């Protein structure tokens, strides 16, 4: 099934696709703010949380639970922070940022959540694509 990825018209981030749901699309973030960072996009053209229908809200909770469970299993995340800003991309989406009280080793590097217990540090640069795909593949091992 071809997905209308209105947030990525040039298809620059299509390799980040993880899973589609009835109302949402889950993708790995190419900006790994912390290990396992992901983005949940609304399928329909919408900008504000207040515009969501009840069924969309219910499924959003299910999507969040599923990805949180997987990231906890695969990377031992301690907490999750969510950001919904919409400053640059005017399409409803949520940045999921796993939080870690201690360092993790994955993909040949040590991941340190330097701002644990405080708001996450927002990275403006993209993580190496090969490493992002490796993180995505690790998540896909447990994603239903």
N, C-alpha and C positions, 0 to 999 in steps of 0.2 A: 504494500500500500504506500503510495507516495504521500508524504506529509507536507503540508503547507507550512513551512518554517518561516513565518513572516518576520521573525526577529533576526534571521540570517539569510537575506535574499541572495547573496553571492555563494552561499554554501561553504563558507570558510570554516565553520565549526561542525559540519555534518558528521564528522568522525567521532564526535562526542556523544552521539545518541546512545542512550542506555535502554529506555523503555517508553512505550506509549500506553496511555490509559484512556479512558473515555473522554475526560476533560483536560488532561495534563500530559506534558511530555517531559521526561526526565533526561538530563544530559550531564555529563561530567563537565566541570569547569576547566577551561584552558588556563585559568589563573588559579593555581592551587594555593590559595591563601593559607590553608593548612591541608594536610594530607587527606584526600578524599572529598574535597570541596565539589559541590554539585549545584545545578540550577534546575528549578522546576518552572516550566513555562505553561501558561494558559494556552489551550489550543485555539480558542476563539479570540477575535480581536477585542481586547478589553484593556483598560488602563488602571482601574481602581479596584481595590479589594471590596469596596462597598457595592460594586456592580455584580459581584458573584451571586449566583443562584445557590440555594441550599444544597442541591446535589453536588455542585462543584466544590463547595466548602467541605462537605462530608468526604468526598474523594480526596481532596487535598490533604486532609488529616491521614487518610489511608496511605497516600503516597509518601508523606513524611515519615510515618511509622515504618513502612517497608524499607526505605533507604537508610533510615537511622539504624534499624536492626542489622542491616547488611554491613554498614560501615563500622558499627560496634564489633561485629564478628570478625571482619577482615582486618581492621586496623586498631581495634580496642579504643575507639573514641570515648571520651568521658562525658561530653556534653555536646549540644548543638546550638548554634546561634543561627538566626535567619535574618536576612536583610531584604527588604523590599523597598527600593528607592525610586526607580523609574526616571532618573535624571537624564541619562543619555538615551536609553531605549524606552520608548513610550509604549510598552507592551507589558502586561502584568507578568511578572516573574519573581521568584524568590531565590536568593542565593543561600544555599545551605553550607554552613561552615562548621565542620567538626572541630571540637576543642579537646586539647590534650594537656593533662596536668604534668606529664613527663614526656620525654622524647620518644620517638618511634623511628625504627629503621625500616626503610622500604625503597626498592629501586636503586640500591647502591648509595643511598644518602641518609643522613640523619635529619629527621624532621623535628623542629623545636617550635612549639607554640609559645613565642616570647611574650604574648599578651594574655595568656590564660588568666581567667578571673576578671578580665577587663574586656572592653569592646575589641573585636578582632582588628588586626592591621590589614588595611585594604591594599592589596598589591595591584600595581598598574601595569606590570609586565606579565607576559604569558610564560608559563612553564614550558620546558622542552616538550615538544609534541610526542616524542617516543615515550617519555616518562608518563605523560598524561594518558596515553593509550594503555600503558602497562597498569596504571591505577584503575582505569576503566575496566580492563579485562579482569582484574582482581575482584572488583565489585560485581561484575557479571557472573562470576562463579557461583554466587549465592543469591542473585536477584531472581525472583520467581518469574 
